Amino acid sequence: MKKLYTIVFLLVASTTLTFAQNKDTKTADKHFDRFEYVKAAEEYQKLIRKGKADDYVYTRLADSYFLINDTKKAEPFYKRVSTRKNVSSETIYNYAQTLKANGKFSESNAMMDKFSQMSPNDSRAIEYKRNPNYIPQILEGKPRYQTKIVVGLNSSNSDFGVHKAGNKIFFSSARNTERKTYGRTQEPFLDIYEATIANGTASNIQAVSGDVNTKYHEGIVAITPDGKRMYFDRNDYYNGKYKKNEEGISQLNIYYAELIDGQWRDVQPVPFNNTEYSVGHPTLSPNGNTMYFVSDMPGGQGDSDIYKVSINPDGTFGQPENLGSKINTEGKEVFPFIAQNGTLYFSSDGHLGIGGLDVFSSANAGAGEVKNLGTPINSTSDDFAFSIDDASQEGFVSSNRDGSKEGGSDNIYMVSEICVSTINTIVKDADTNQPISGATVALYDANQNRLTSKMTGADGRTSFEIECDQTITVQASANKYDSNAEKISTSEETVSTEILLRPIDDLIVDDQVVLKPILFDFDKHNIKPQAALELDNLVQLMKKYPEMIIKVESHTDIQGRPEYNMGLSNRRAQSTVQYVISKGIDSARISGEGFGESRPAIDCGLNCTEEEHQKNRRSEFIIVKR
């Protein structure tokens, strides 16, 4: 999205070295200053071939590639200048971002270390030094969303920035080939489109009717809750006049239009537009009383900041207010969105991420902790313009990531939230009711597959996040204790469970070690993970009492042929024995024998219930010697 970013928000951070421009770089610099980075790169390359390149040229060339998101080409030129004494810290930061986008995380961190030394008071450096191992934490985090391409929506050019209003979506696209080609991207100028989406497929795609779209760029849309007013950003073009700042650049401004007889008419500018800086990316609070937007106006934190401004009942505006250093950094904060629950979502290259622009969230309209949304919302490319409907838990994100079957440089993806339930567990001693530190808590699904495990802290507690609407077995084990388990349902957002563990000696009852049922799959004899935890209790006891000798007696129910059941029970007994031996117990201390259906615990014959069959399918652990 870097290429498109220069259209949607005309910002370029100064990253060049202190070398001066000269007559040789004049043509290339002219293209660069006009954001024509493709042509600028070609001209800087010509200077290299002519032997007229210095560190200024190499840095400008790297910046040109970086700003059109060609990080593969940018990398060698950033590397060339990164060791120079007079290299700027911003060049080092861009080099770190480039390495990260190219998947070279350790090298990226090395450059972030250098950047932090050069600019220790920069908020990006402070955040990095606070958590230098952030990349694996983001990549290994449990995904909260899933993404898929929207069928039929994306074109061969850029498409991005979905706003949903009623049963329609509005988005920006460069698909109108009848528009003049924009020299900086070699794509047509952007227009605003609308479409309907059902079952992940778009239809009825058309440019919005009325006076919104012009021959220049129109981008991000926000529509009031009553559906009667559209806010949008556009180049500084109003009443037929196309304005530029002192450097010849047309800034981004915010306008609004009214829905009149089905068409968007009566376009008006907001009062805080300015010819000398950009304001754009409008979004509205759920009640429509506050607008959030992006600007590089003087007095901000960095390249672009997120602001908010009140909208009065009569449609007039208050004074724009910067969201402050918790949200805004020395980098770029863009594409804000406020969900119904008040969470602020936005994209940033200043907060800790895994690519160029990453999507972040902050509860309470930006007052909460800034959190990276992780994968798959974020990638090593640019990910932006995130929006979510709290009711349906569906939304959209735009990205220039690889892997899309569509041909555009930016594509729109549909987002659906994965329902997550938090399982809070405390493990206690059954006799003293005191918490057990260092206990292992494992989760199993309905098929007894082990999902994950954690250790309890000093307070005996640990927690997990798992998908909703599952039946989960929470099993706890600890040294010198019998394991225990509880079944729970993740049908609620938060589930709490308490697991009591008995001291290991409590498993000895008369002449047996009484374990919970050692469960096998139907017609199988391999030891499953949940059964292994129970057998580990037997191993504990046998290690505690080195003279103990155990005989495993395995039984089946009466379902199946008697001779088959005898063989199956023998195989299960021997699998149990082999597991215990594998844990370091001498083979002379444990043996096994199968009895098939010959010794039922409940003699119910052909009239057994499933519960009675289950009780008959058992293993008993007889103490031969203690």
LUMGU-599364 format. One line per 4 residues: number of its first residue (from 1); their letters; for each residue x, y, z of C-alpha. Coordinates in nm, 4 decimals, decimal comma. Layout:
! residues N
NUM) a) X Y Z  ...
***
This chain:
! residues 626
1) mkkl) 0,0000 0,0000 0,0000  0,3018 0,2311 0,0093  0,2483 0,3195 -0,3554  -0,1152 0,4023 -0,2909
5) ytiv) -0,0390 0,5703 0,0400  0,1294 0,8556 -0,1440  -0,2015 0,9142 -0,3199  -0,4331 0,8719 -0,0275
9) fllv) -0,2143 1,0674 0,2101  0,0603 1,2701 0,0548  0,3319 1,2361 0,3137  0,7012 1,1662 0,2758
13) astt) 0,9356 1,1533 0,5733  1,2750 1,3054 0,5088  1,5186 1,0161 0,5313  1,8056 1,1375 0,3198
17) ltfa) 2,1609 1,1849 0,4322  2,3157 1,5245 0,4757  2,4661 1,5115 0,1255  2,3320 1,7842 -0,0975
21) qnkd) 2,1367 1,7668 -0,4162  2,3315 1,8718 -0,7244  2,2775 1,9370 -1,0933  2,3180 1,5660 -1,1712
25) tkta) 2,0312 1,4682 -0,9394  1,7999 1,7482 -1,0480  1,5782 1,5384 -1,2768  1,5547 1,2453 -1,0341
29) dkhf) 1,4892 1,4763 -0,7396  1,2114 1,6482 -0,9312  1,0325 1,3166 -0,9790  1,0947 1,2201 -0,6158
33) drfe) 0,9579 1,5468 -0,4805  0,6465 1,4981 -0,6951  0,6048 1,1472 -0,5470  0,6774 0,9934 -0,8880
37) yvka) 0,8905 0,7241 -0,7306  0,9012 0,4819 -1,0235  1,0456 0,7494 -1,2517  1,2677 0,8774 -0,9715
41) aeey) 1,4147 0,5301 -0,9231  1,4865 0,5028 -1,2939  1,6733 0,8333 -1,2898  1,8758 0,7477 -0,9786
45) qkli) 1,9660 0,4146 -1,1412  2,0921 0,6048 -1,4463  2,3221 0,8076 -1,2219  2,4619 0,4854 -1,0731
49) rkgk) 2,5311 0,3448 -1,4187  2,7097 0,6697 -1,5133  2,9270 0,6523 -1,2035  2,7721 0,9672 -1,0577
53) addy) 2,6181 0,8147 -0,7468  2,6967 0,9027 -0,3869  2,5267 0,8126 -0,0596  2,2576 1,0716 -0,1289
57) vytr) 2,1637 0,8936 -0,4536  2,1690 0,5476 -0,2933  1,9487 0,6649 -0,0067  1,7033 0,8377 -0,2392
61) lads) 1,6909 0,5257 -0,4538  1,6235 0,3097 -0,1482  1,3530 0,5523 -0,0348  1,1939 0,5441 -0,3811
65) yfli) 1,1637 0,1663 -0,3721  1,0548 0,1689 -0,0074  0,7741 0,4141 -0,0783  0,6307 0,1950 -0,3563
69) ndtk) 0,6614 -0,1117 -0,1299  0,9354 -0,2777 -0,3346  1,1313 -0,3743 -0,0270  1,3347 -0,6393 -0,2114
73) kaep) 1,4904 -0,3685 -0,4293  1,5166 -0,1193 -0,1439  1,7137 -0,3521 0,0835  2,0588 -0,3552 -0,0874
77) fykr) 2,0659 0,0242 -0,1179  1,9670 0,0799 0,2442  2,2324 -0,1744 0,3418  2,4940 0,0192 0,1449
81) vstr) 2,4350 0,3447 0,3355  2,3459 0,1972 0,6767  2,7083 0,1909 0,7930  2,7848 0,5526 0,6988
85) knvs) 2,8647 0,7873 0,9877  2,6191 1,0539 0,8753  2,3262 0,8218 0,7992  1,9986 0,9519 0,9439
89) seti) 1,8106 0,7579 1,2100  1,5009 0,7613 0,9891  1,6943 0,5826 0,7147  1,7957 0,3179 0,9678
93) ynya) 1,4327 0,2862 1,0772  1,3183 0,2426 0,7177  1,5924 -0,0166 0,6669  1,4658 -0,2054 0,9741
97) qtlk) 1,1117 -0,1948 0,8332  1,2409 -0,3161 0,4960  1,4233 -0,6123 0,6512  1,1143 -0,7003 0,8520
101) angk) 0,8959 -0,6911 0,5395  1,1477 -0,9249 0,3734  1,1188 -1,1730 0,6600  1,4665 -1,0996 0,8037
105) fses) 1,3524 -1,0462 1,1610  1,6845 -1,0819 1,3433  1,8551 -0,8401 1,1045  1,5616 -0,6015 1,1430
109) namm) 1,6056 -0,6109 1,5199  1,9761 -0,5314 1,4789  1,8820 -0,2168 1,2882  1,6195 -0,1320 1,5493
113) dkfs) 1,8933 -0,1575 1,8115  2,0983 0,0919 1,6104  1,7957 0,3181 1,5597  1,7289 0,3106 1,9347
117) qmsp) 2,0849 0,4187 2,0042  2,0604 0,7030 1,7537  1,7171 0,8250 1,8671  1,6682 0,6992 2,2240
121) ndsr) 1,3828 0,9414 2,2956  1,1807 0,8402 1,9893  0,8609 0,6638 2,0998  0,9279 0,3864 1,8470
125) aiey) 1,2697 0,3239 2,0040  1,1274 0,3298 2,3566  0,8538 0,0809 2,2660  1,1060 -0,1478 2,0951
129) krnp) 1,3516 -0,1438 2,3853  1,0653 -0,2281 2,6204  0,9832 -0,5410 2,4181  1,2566 -0,6399 2,1696
133) nyip) 1,1115 -0,9923 2,1285  0,7763 -0,8680 2,0052  0,7862 -1,0373 1,6621  0,7596 -1,4020 1,7810
137) qile) 0,4991 -1,2940 2,0362  0,2833 -1,1524 1,7558  0,3431 -1,4426 1,5167  0,2783 -1,7107 1,7795
141) gkpr) -0,0317 -1,5476 1,9257  -0,3624 -1,7268 1,8825  -0,5507 -1,5732 1,5861  -0,8713 -1,3918 1,6776
145) yqtk) -0,9844 -1,3468 1,3172  -0,9872 -1,5280 0,9873  -0,9682 -1,3628 0,6458  -1,0759 -1,4486 0,2940
149) ivvg) -1,0813 -1,2589 -0,0332  -1,4191 -1,1088 -0,1248  -1,5364 -1,2908 -0,4375  -1,6035 -1,0588 -0,7321
153) lnss) -1,5130 -0,7359 -0,5505  -1,1487 -0,6685 -0,6315  -1,0266 -0,5475 -0,9667  -0,6899 -0,5580 -1,1418
157) nsdf) -0,6142 -0,2183 -0,9863  -0,6188 -0,0946 -0,6280  -0,9308 -0,1533 -0,4159  -0,9393 -0,0681 -0,0467
161) gvhk) -1,1121 0,1026 0,2455  -1,4563 -0,0542 0,3007  -1,7278 0,1308 0,4925  -2,0481 -0,0634 0,5598
165) agnk) -2,3800 0,1233 0,5746  -2,7013 -0,0758 0,5905  -2,6921 -0,3515 0,3309  -2,4292 -0,1737 0,1196
169) iffs) -2,0562 -0,1303 0,1325  -1,8634 0,1698 0,0025  -1,5005 0,1483 -0,1027  -1,2322 0,3241 -0,3064
173) sarn) -1,1066 0,1817 -0,6348  -0,8834 0,2678 -0,9284  -1,0823 0,0406 -1,1613  -1,2339 0,3161 -1,3781
177) terk) -1,0167 0,2861 -1,6878  -1,1984 0,5809 -1,8466  -1,0312 0,8032 -1,5905  -0,6981 0,9633 -1,6668
181) tygr) -0,4000 0,7546 -1,5560  -0,2300 0,8904 -1,2483  0,1391 0,9247 -1,3290  0,2651 0,8309 -0,9854
185) tqep) 0,1017 0,4875 -0,9843  0,0223 0,4199 -1,3497  -0,3346 0,3436 -1,2391  -0,6501 0,5490 -1,2975
189) fldi) -0,7516 0,8114 -1,0436  -0,9533 0,6736 -0,7512  -1,3336 0,6845 -0,7320  -1,5800 0,5779 -0,4630
193) yeat) -1,7923 0,2715 -0,5396  -2,0772 0,0907 -0,3720  -2,1731 -0,2778 -0,3745  -2,3768 -0,5378 -0,1917
197) iang) -2,2215 -0,8494 -0,0385  -2,3953 -1,1776 0,0368  -2,2233 -1,4998 0,1439  -1,8804 -1,3531 0,0752
201) tasn) -1,9646 -1,2532 -0,2836  -2,0011 -0,8979 -0,4127  -2,2653 -0,7838 -0,6605  -2,4231 -0,4653 -0,7950
205) iqav) -2,0864 -0,2875 -0,8036  -2,1172 0,0683 -0,9321  -1,9717 0,4129 -0,8820  -2,1737 0,6172 -0,6328
209) sgdv) -2,4164 0,8480 -0,8061  -2,4163 1,2234 -0,7651  -2,1382 1,4778 -0,7288  -1,8857 1,2924 -0,5133
213) ntky) -1,6579 1,1430 -0,7797  -1,4458 1,3795 -0,9876  -1,1495 1,3503 -1,2222  -0,9222 1,3545 -0,9139
217) hegi) -0,8885 1,1148 -0,6217  -1,1758 1,0274 -0,3886  -1,1002 0,7827 -0,1079  -1,2265 0,6915 0,2367
221) vait) -1,5987 0,7127 0,3213  -1,7945 0,7552 0,6462  -2,1755 0,7746 0,6466  -2,3830 0,9117 0,9328
225) pdgk) -2,6045 0,6709 1,1328  -2,9191 0,8069 0,9651  -2,7651 0,7387 0,6215  -2,8244 1,0946 0,5002
229) rmyf) -2,4720 1,2390 0,4957  -2,1488 1,1031 0,3493  -1,8078 1,2263 0,4607  -1,5208 1,1445 0,2257
233) drnd) -1,1696 1,2583 0,1412  -1,0567 1,3995 -0,1910  -0,7705 1,5955 -0,3395  -0,8044 1,9688 -0,2692
237) yyng) -1,0628 2,0168 -0,5448  -1,3814 2,2142 -0,4843  -1,6143 2,4166 -0,7072  -1,3999 2,3384 -1,0103
241) kykk) -1,0781 2,4685 -0,8497  -0,7823 2,2377 -0,7997  -0,5536 2,3834 -0,5313  -0,1878 2,3108 -0,4574
245) neeg) 0,0403 2,4092 -0,1740  0,3609 2,6103 -0,2073  0,5471 2,2981 -0,3207  0,2954 2,2257 -0,5949
249) isql) 0,1225 1,9396 -0,4110  -0,2542 1,9016 -0,3889  -0,3310 1,7984 -0,0320  -0,6028 1,5641 0,0859
253) niyy) -0,9164 1,7316 0,2242  -1,2427 1,6089 0,3793  -1,5804 1,6920 0,2246  -1,9379 1,5863 0,2861
257) aeli) -2,2430 1,5349 0,0646  -2,6141 1,4920 0,1341  -2,8316 1,2077 0,0030  -3,0931 1,3801 -0,2112
261) dgqw) -3,3353 1,1684 -0,4155  -3,0966 0,8748 -0,4105  -2,7904 1,0757 -0,5177  -2,5050 1,2305 -0,3204
265) rdvq) -2,5317 1,6064 -0,3817  -2,4376 1,9464 -0,2385  -2,0689 1,8738 -0,1686  -1,9212 2,0955 0,1048
269) pvpf) -1,5766 2,1141 0,2706  -1,5211 2,0763 0,6426  -1,3917 2,3968 0,8047  -1,0545 2,2539 0,9129
273) nnte) -0,9335 2,1723 0,5602  -0,6072 2,3378 0,4618  -0,4107 2,3845 0,1420  -0,0766 2,3414 0,3198
277) ysvg) -0,1420 2,0081 0,4935  -0,3701 1,7081 0,4540  -0,6775 1,5972 0,6458  -0,8378 1,2689 0,5468
281) hptl) -0,9499 0,9161 0,6349  -1,2718 1,0248 0,8101  -1,4630 0,7872 1,0349  -1,7495 0,8495 1,2776
285) spng) -1,8257 0,7393 1,6300  -2,1283 0,5048 1,6510  -2,3588 0,7920 1,7492  -2,2216 1,0164 1,4746
289) ntmy) -2,1275 1,2934 1,7175  -1,7498 1,2658 1,6757  -1,5341 1,2430 1,3663  -1,1926 1,0805 1,3772
293) fvsd) -0,9521 1,1664 1,0980  -0,5851 1,1749 1,0004  -0,3671 1,4784 0,9418  -0,0077 1,5944 0,9130
297) mpgg) -0,0996 1,9383 1,0438  0,1687 2,1250 1,2423  0,2047 2,0316 1,6082  0,1460 1,6588 1,5672
301) qgds) 0,3482 1,3664 1,7002  0,4898 1,2408 1,3706  0,4415 1,1965 0,9962  0,0638 1,1669 1,0338
305) diyk) -0,1534 1,1591 1,3452  -0,5103 1,0641 1,4328  -0,7340 1,3471 1,5515  -1,0931 1,3765 1,6671
309) vsin) -1,3416 1,6605 1,6344  -1,6943 1,6984 1,7708  -1,9904 1,7399 1,5354  -2,2617 1,9582 1,6834
313) pdgt) -2,6361 1,8910 1,6402  -2,6566 2,1726 1,3828  -2,3779 2,0105 1,1752  -2,1040 2,2540 1,2764
317) fgqp) -1,7702 2,1338 1,4079  -1,5642 2,1871 1,7203  -1,1860 2,2179 1,7322  -0,9732 1,9195 1,6194
321) enlg) -0,7961 1,7421 1,9060  -0,4887 1,5196 1,8717  -0,5379 1,1737 2,0290  -0,1994 1,2051 2,1951
325) skin) 0,1198 1,0032 2,2306  -0,0512 0,6812 2,3424  -0,1897 0,6398 1,9895  0,0304 0,8642 1,7748
329) tegk) 0,4022 0,8051 1,7188  0,6798 0,9656 1,5167  0,5668 0,7404 1,2313  0,2359 0,7198 1,0474
333) evfp) -0,1005 0,6503 1,2122  -0,3764 0,6191 0,9530  -0,7207 0,4727 0,8706  -0,8993 0,5019 1,2077
337) fiaq) -1,2244 0,3146 1,2731  -1,4477 0,3197 1,5824  -1,6485 0,0027 1,6502  -1,9877 -0,0053 1,8216
341) ngtl) -1,8226 -0,1077 2,1492  -1,6010 0,2024 2,1355  -1,2781 0,0255 2,0351  -1,0502 0,2323 1,8127
345) yfss) -0,8837 0,0410 1,5307  -0,6115 0,2013 1,3220  -0,3034 0,1237 1,1140  0,0482 0,2301 1,2038
349) dghl) 0,4098 0,1824 1,1055  0,5233 0,3416 1,4325  0,3928 0,0847 1,6810  0,5533 -0,2609 1,6984
353) gigg) 0,4361 -0,4685 1,4028  0,5406 -0,7452 1,1660  0,5298 -0,5558 0,8378  0,4848 -0,2106 0,6917
357) ldvf) 0,1493 -0,0913 0,8220  -0,0080 -0,3155 1,0874  -0,3592 -0,2929 1,2319  -0,3881 -0,2097 1,6031
361) ssan) -0,6703 -0,1691 1,8530  -0,7223 0,0444 2,1606  -1,0304 0,0177 2,3836  -1,2341 0,3159 2,5013
365) agag) -1,1817 0,5187 2,1830  -0,8040 0,5163 2,2160  -0,7709 0,5368 2,5940  -0,6816 0,1683 2,6333
369) evkn) -0,3642 -0,0250 2,5712  -0,2547 -0,0384 2,2065  -0,2608 -0,4000 2,0859  -0,1418 -0,5533 1,7605
373) lgtp) -0,4236 -0,7610 1,6045  -0,1745 -1,0270 1,4996  -0,2054 -1,2642 1,2072  -0,3869 -1,3144 0,9755
377) inst) -0,5117 -0,9535 0,9915  -0,1497 -0,8408 0,9746  0,1203 -0,9659 0,7420  0,4705 -0,8605 0,6425
381) sddf) 0,3057 -0,6281 0,3886  0,0787 -0,3256 0,4482  -0,2520 -0,3994 0,6223  -0,4962 -0,1157 0,6725
385) afsi) -0,8530 0,0167 0,6664  -0,9790 -0,2421 0,9156  -1,3461 -0,2297 1,0156  -1,5646 -0,4689 1,2131
389) ddas) -1,9378 -0,5042 1,2874  -1,9700 -0,6056 1,6528  -2,3126 -0,7604 1,5985  -2,2202 -0,9921 1,3100
393) qegf) -1,8502 -1,0163 1,4071  -1,7667 -0,9619 1,0412  -1,5701 -0,6861 0,8778  -1,3048 -0,5966 0,6224
397) vssn) -0,9361 -0,5247 0,5921  -0,7307 -0,4040 0,2967  -0,3834 -0,5330 0,2170  -0,1175 -0,5552 -0,0510
401) rdgs) -0,0027 -0,8938 0,0789  0,1056 -1,1712 -0,1547  -0,1201 -1,4644 -0,2286  -0,4326 -1,2948 -0,3589
405) kegg) -0,5717 -1,4367 -0,6820  -0,6760 -1,0844 -0,7736  -0,4305 -0,8693 -0,9662  -0,4569 -0,5364 -0,7871
409) sdni) -0,1818 -0,3829 -0,5778  -0,4317 -0,3507 -0,2900  -0,7151 -0,5921 -0,2282  -1,0124 -0,6098 0,0074
413) ymvs) -1,0467 -0,9088 0,2383  -1,3481 -1,0119 0,4422  -1,2811 -1,0599 0,8123  -1,4726 -1,2822 1,0529
417) eicv) -1,4021 -1,2915 1,4235  -1,3157 -1,6247 1,5780  -1,5182 -1,6526 1,8960  -1,2759 -1,6916 2,1868
421) stin) -1,3569 -1,8103 2,5369  -1,1185 -1,7523 2,8281  -1,0728 -2,0488 3,0611  -0,9515 -1,9473 3,4069
425) tivk) -0,8232 -2,2424 3,6100  -0,7048 -2,2748 3,9697  -0,5431 -2,5962 4,0968  -0,5613 -2,6765 4,4704
429) dadt) -0,4614 -2,9456 4,7172  -0,7779 -3,1450 4,7909  -0,6863 -3,1877 5,1576  -0,5606 -2,8399 5,2499
433) nqpi) -0,7398 -2,6308 4,9841  -0,4091 -2,4503 4,9227  -0,3096 -2,3530 4,5653  -0,0553 -2,5763 4,3925
437) sgat) 0,2260 -2,3945 4,2156  0,3919 -2,5511 3,9113  0,1046 -2,7838 3,8258  0,0629 -2,8716 3,4584
441) valy) -0,2802 -2,7865 3,3194  -0,3650 -2,9371 2,9813  -0,6681 -2,8951 2,7563  -0,8221 -3,1785 2,5553
445) danq) -1,0941 -3,1626 2,2940  -1,3935 -3,3938 2,2702  -1,1799 -3,6532 2,0871  -0,9179 -3,6506 2,3645
449) nrlt) -0,6674 -3,4670 2,1477  -0,4307 -3,2558 2,3547  -0,4652 -2,8917 2,2503  -0,2258 -2,6996 2,4744
453) skmt) -0,0819 -2,6860 2,8237  0,0538 -2,4351 3,0769  0,2035 -2,4297 3,4247  0,0251 -2,2699 3,7192
457) gadg) 0,1807 -1,9710 3,8910  0,2477 -1,9194 4,2600  -0,1240 -1,8621 4,3125  -0,2127 -2,1928 4,1463
461) rtsf) -0,3777 -2,0150 3,8556  -0,3434 -2,0164 3,4801  -0,5678 -1,9227 3,1891  -0,6241 -2,0148 2,8261
465) eiec) -0,8002 -1,8687 2,5265  -0,9857 -2,1207 2,3127  -1,2532 -2,1173 2,0454  -1,6096 -2,0961 2,1685
469) dqti) -1,8757 -2,3673 2,1681  -1,6520 -2,6619 2,2456  -1,6564 -2,9306 2,5114  -1,3139 -2,9178 2,6723
473) tvqa) -1,1520 -3,1407 2,9319  -0,9238 -2,9453 3,1641  -0,6750 -3,1841 3,3231  -0,4278 -3,0905 3,5961
477) sank) -0,1272 -3,2872 3,7219  0,1518 -3,2141 3,9646  0,4419 -3,3937 4,1258  0,3328 -3,5952 4,4321
481) ydsn) -0,0331 -3,5569 4,3354  -0,2915 -3,7604 4,1500  -0,4093 -3,5946 3,8296  -0,7675 -3,4762 3,8010
485) aeki) -0,9886 -3,3312 3,5311  -1,3046 -3,1326 3,4768  -1,5218 -3,1083 3,1662  -1,6370 -2,7607 3,0694
489) stse) -1,8235 -2,5952 2,7855  -1,6783 -2,2828 2,6223  -2,0215 -2,1423 2,5489  -1,9528 -1,8262 2,7475
493) etvs) -1,6912 -1,5538 2,7114  -1,5275 -1,6495 3,0438  -1,5320 -1,9909 3,2107  -1,3789 -2,0626 3,5516
497) teil) -1,2917 -2,4021 3,6899  -1,1314 -2,5332 4,0102  -0,9421 -2,8633 4,0041  -0,8588 -3,0433 4,3290
501) lrpi) -0,5635 -3,2827 4,3364  -0,5237 -3,5592 4,5926  -0,1810 -3,6544 4,7273  -0,0371 -3,9405 4,5233
505) ddli) -0,0564 -4,1901 4,8140  -0,4335 -4,1579 4,8130  -0,4321 -4,3655 4,4921  -0,3405 -4,6759 4,6945
509) vddq) -0,6642 -4,8428 4,8025  -0,6228 -5,1855 4,9624  -0,4300 -5,3965 4,7086  -0,4776 -5,1716 4,4053
513) vvlk) -0,3608 -4,8451 4,2564  -0,6908 -4,6827 4,1607  -0,6551 -4,4624 3,8555  -0,9193 -4,2907 3,6517
517) pilf) -1,0284 -4,4936 3,3460  -0,7525 -4,5526 3,0916  -0,9461 -4,4751 2,7756  -0,8771 -4,6216 2,4314
521) dfdk) -1,0301 -4,5428 2,0955  -1,2738 -4,8045 1,9642  -1,0835 -5,1126 1,8471  -0,7471 -4,9435 1,9309
525) hnik) -0,4784 -5,0174 2,1865  -0,2426 -4,7189 2,1587  -0,1968 -4,4966 2,4631  -0,3632 -4,1571 2,4154
529) pqaa) -0,2229 -3,8378 2,5754  -0,4984 -3,8124 2,8364  -0,4455 -4,1756 2,9393  -0,0710 -4,1127 2,9554
533) leld) -0,1240 -3,8509 3,2261  -0,3064 -4,1085 3,4399  -0,0310 -4,3646 3,3877  0,2228 -4,1010 3,4917
537) nlvq) 0,0585 -4,1152 3,8360  0,1347 -4,4877 3,8505  0,4943 -4,4145 3,7468  0,5204 -4,1592 4,0301
541) lmkk) 0,4089 -4,4159 4,2851  0,6412 -4,6869 4,1550  0,9362 -4,4465 4,1722  0,8387 -4,3446 4,5252
545) ypem) 0,8133 -4,7111 4,6296  1,0965 -4,8882 4,4425  0,9929 -5,2336 4,5725  0,6391 -5,2037 4,4350
549) iikv) 0,5391 -5,4594 4,1699  0,2255 -5,4073 3,9608  0,0140 -5,6346 3,7456  -0,2096 -5,4652 3,4864
553) esht) -0,5365 -5,6474 3,4244  -0,7292 -5,5244 3,1214  -1,0974 -5,5952 3,0568  -1,3489 -5,5334 2,7769
557) diqg) -1,7278 -5,5269 2,7570  -1,9257 -5,8092 2,5939  -1,9640 -5,6329 2,2592  -1,7749 -5,8282 1,9935
561) rpey) -1,6630 -6,1889 1,9748  -1,5135 -6,3310 2,2995  -1,1884 -6,4426 2,1337  -1,1438 -6,1023 1,9707
565) nmgl) -1,2077 -5,9232 2,3009  -0,9479 -6,1428 2,4701  -0,6864 -6,0439 2,2139  -0,7808 -5,6772 2,2307
569) snrr) -0,7566 -5,6692 2,6098  -0,4148 -5,8363 2,5931  -0,2901 -5,5764 2,3459  -0,4194 -5,2936 2,5661
573) aqst) -0,2565 -5,4448 2,8748  0,0759 -5,4777 2,6970  0,0554 -5,1182 2,5620  -0,0008 -4,9990 2,9171
577) vqyv) 0,2973 -5,1983 3,0436  0,5229 -5,0701 2,7663  0,4304 -4,7100 2,8444  0,5246 -4,7493 3,2112
581) iskg) 0,8544 -4,9181 3,1177  0,9292 -4,6300 2,8765  0,9176 -4,3927 3,1743  1,2083 -4,5678 3,3470
585) idsa) 1,0386 -4,8459 3,5420  1,2201 -5,1822 3,5348  1,0304 -5,4341 3,3221  1,0566 -5,6881 3,6049
589) risg) 0,8303 -5,4691 3,8173  0,5267 -5,4573 3,5881  0,3362 -5,7153 3,3849  0,0043 -5,7237 3,2065
593) egfg) -0,2703 -5,9677 3,1187  -0,5959 -5,9343 2,9284  -0,9149 -6,1022 3,0439  -1,1465 -5,9934 2,7646
597) esrp) -1,5111 -6,0013 2,8724  -1,4661 -6,2846 3,1243  -1,4618 -6,0708 3,4424  -1,7253 -5,7958 3,4102
601) aidc) -1,7411 -5,5349 3,6840  -2,1187 -5,5311 3,6313  -2,2712 -5,8621 3,5245  -2,5521 -5,7202 3,3134
605) glnc) -2,5311 -5,9643 3,0245  -2,6990 -5,8564 2,7029  -2,8981 -5,5841 2,8780  -2,6071 -5,3522 2,9645
609) teee) -2,6496 -4,9797 2,9225  -2,3704 -4,7796 2,7582  -2,2674 -4,6567 3,1023  -2,2406 -5,0169 3,2240
613) hqkn) -2,0428 -5,1163 2,9134  -1,8027 -4,8283 2,9915  -1,7508 -4,9505 3,3485  -1,6722 -5,2975 3,2164
617) rrse) -1,4109 -5,1539 2,9760  -1,1399 -5,0948 3,2336  -0,7854 -5,1543 3,3445  -0,7043 -5,2498 3,7020
621) fiiv) -0,3623 -5,2069 3,8622  -0,3052 -5,4845 4,1170  -0,0271 -5,4388 4,3742  0,1582 -5,7718 4,3732
625) kr) 0,4249 -5,6449 4,6114  0,4700 -5,3220 4,8029
***
